[in-house]
Amino acid sequence: MLHHVKRMVAQVLDAYPRIYFACHARHRRDPVSKAVLSERQASILDHLDGVRPMSVTELADHFGVTLATMSVTVARLVRDGYVKKKAARGDRRRAELRLTAAGERMKAAMQVLEPELVASLLRELKPVERRQALAGLRLLASAADDSYRRRKKDQKEDHRQDRIKT
């Protein structure tokens, strides 16, 4: 059984980069200002929203970079009007990051994959293959959502347990 799972994992790891490289968006251009964002800046916008705040520390941890590196990148996004930074209630040392209207607009305009390239890729498949491929992607996406929520819950519990121990 373990060997079977390893083969399936290998198939996903083989297929995903090929799809990504065939269809990924190479430039993230603001539809209004025409400014171009770096891949890192675009990815940060993907992780923020206009309502639920996130901290620079959380972003740095998620991206696996230092706080200083993330602070520089976030400062550019703040300067360019895509992100607003505000002191957290109850802890003014902690900054909360949210998307501005321009950040929301840019996030909505950004796609990881180019729709035209994805359409071209789908046209390569027969109708029955297309339906099967899309059904499989929906299943993987649903499992990914569940897995992500479970990991976040586990991380919060681990963090809570660590605070209790100290």
C-alpha positions in Angstrom: 0.0 0.0 0.0 2.8 2.4 0.9 4.5 1.8 -2.5 1.1 2.6 -4.2 0.8 5.9 -2.3 4.4 6.8 -3.2 3.7 6.2 -6.9 0.6 8.5 -6.7 2.6 11.2 -5.0 5.3 10.9 -7.7 2.6 11.3 -10.4 1.3 14.5 -8.7 4.8 15.8 -8.3 5.5 15.1 -11.9 2.3 16.5 -13.4 2.0 19.7 -11.3 5.2 21.5 -12.4 4.5 20.6 -16.1 1.0 22.2 -15.9 2.4 25.2 -14.0 5.2 25.9 -16.4 2.9 25.5 -19.4 0.3 27.9 -18.1 1.7 30.2 -15.3 1.4 34.0 -15.5 4.8 35.5 -16.0 3.9 39.1 -15.2 1.5 40.5 -12.7 0.5 43.9 -14.0 -1.9 46.3 -12.2 -4.8 46.8 -14.6 -5.1 50.5 -13.6 -1.6 51.8 -12.9 0.1 49.2 -15.2 2.8 48.7 -12.5 4.4 45.3 -12.6 4.7 43.4 -9.3 7.4 40.8 -8.6 6.3 37.2 -8.1 7.0 37.6 -4.3 4.9 40.8 -4.1 2.1 39.1 -6.0 2.2 36.1 -3.8 2.1 38.2 -0.6 -1.1 39.9 -2.0 -2.5 36.5 -2.6 -2.1 35.8 1.2 -3.8 39.0 2.4 -7.3 40.3 2.2 -9.1 43.5 3.1 -10.9 42.3 6.2 -8.9 39.6 8.1 -5.5 41.0 9.2 -2.2 39.2 9.0 1.1 40.2 10.6 4.5 40.6 8.9 5.7 37.8 11.2 3.0 35.4 10.0 3.9 36.2 6.4 7.7 35.8 7.0 7.1 32.4 8.8 4.8 31.2 6.0 7.2 32.2 3.2 10.3 31.0 5.1 12.1 34.3 5.0 13.5 36.6 7.7 11.3 39.2 9.3 13.7 41.9 7.8 13.3 40.5 4.3 9.5 40.4 4.6 9.4 43.9 6.1 11.2 45.4 3.1 8.8 43.7 0.7 5.7 44.7 2.7 7.0 48.3 2.9 7.1 48.5 -0.9 3.6 47.2 -1.1 2.5 49.8 1.5 4.4 52.5 -0.4 2.8 51.5 -3.7 -0.7 51.6 -2.1 -1.6 47.9 -2.2 -1.4 47.2 1.5 -2.3 49.2 4.6 -0.4 48.7 7.8 -2.1 49.5 11.1 -1.1 49.0 14.7 -3.1 46.1 16.3 -5.7 46.7 18.9 -4.4 45.8 22.3 -0.8 45.4 21.1 0.5 48.5 19.3 3.8 46.8 18.7 2.2 44.4 16.4 1.3 45.6 12.9 -1.8 44.3 11.1 -1.7 44.1 7.3 -4.7 44.3 5.1 -5.2 44.9 1.4 -6.3 48.4 0.2 -8.9 48.8 -2.5 -5.9 48.9 -5.0 -4.6 45.7 -3.4 -8.0 44.0 -3.7 -8.2 45.1 -7.4 -4.7 43.7 -8.1 -5.4 40.5 -6.3 -8.7 40.0 -8.3 -6.8 40.7 -11.6 -4.0 38.3 -10.8 -4.2 34.7 -11.7 -1.5 32.1 -11.0 -2.3 30.6 -14.4 -3.0 32.5 -17.6 -6.7 31.8 -18.5 -5.8 31.7 -22.3 -3.1 29.2 -21.7 -5.3 27.0 -19.6 -8.0 27.1 -22.2 -5.5 26.1 -24.9 -4.4 23.2 -22.7 -8.0 22.1 -22.1 -8.6 22.2 -25.9 -5.9 19.6 -26.3 -8.1 17.1 -24.4 -11.2 15.2 -25.7 -14.4 16.3 -24.0 -14.6 13.2 -21.8 -10.9 13.7 -20.8 -11.6 17.3 -20.0 -14.5 16.3 -17.7 -12.3 13.7 -16.0 -9.4 16.1 -15.6 -11.6 18.8 -14.1 -13.3 16.4 -11.7 -9.9 15.2 -10.5 -8.7 18.8 -10.0 -11.8 19.6 -8.0 -11.2 16.6 -5.8 -7.6 17.5 -5.2 -8.5 21.1 -4.5 -11.1 20.1 -1.9 -8.6 17.7 -0.2 -6.1 20.6 -0.3 -8.5 22.9 1.5 -9.3 20.3 4.1 -5.6 19.5 4.6 -4.7 23.2 5.0 -7.5 23.8 7.5 -6.4 20.8 9.5 -2.7 21.9 9.5 -3.6 25.4 10.6 -5.8 24.0 13.4 -3.0 21.7 14.5 -0.4 24.5 14.4 -2.7 26.7 16.6 -3.1 23.9 19.0 0.7 23.2 19.1 1.3 27.0 19.6 -1.3 27.0 22.5 0.4 24.0 24.1 3.8 25.6 23.8 2.5 28.8 25.5 1.1 26.6 28.3 4.4 24.9 28.9 6.3 28.2 29.2 
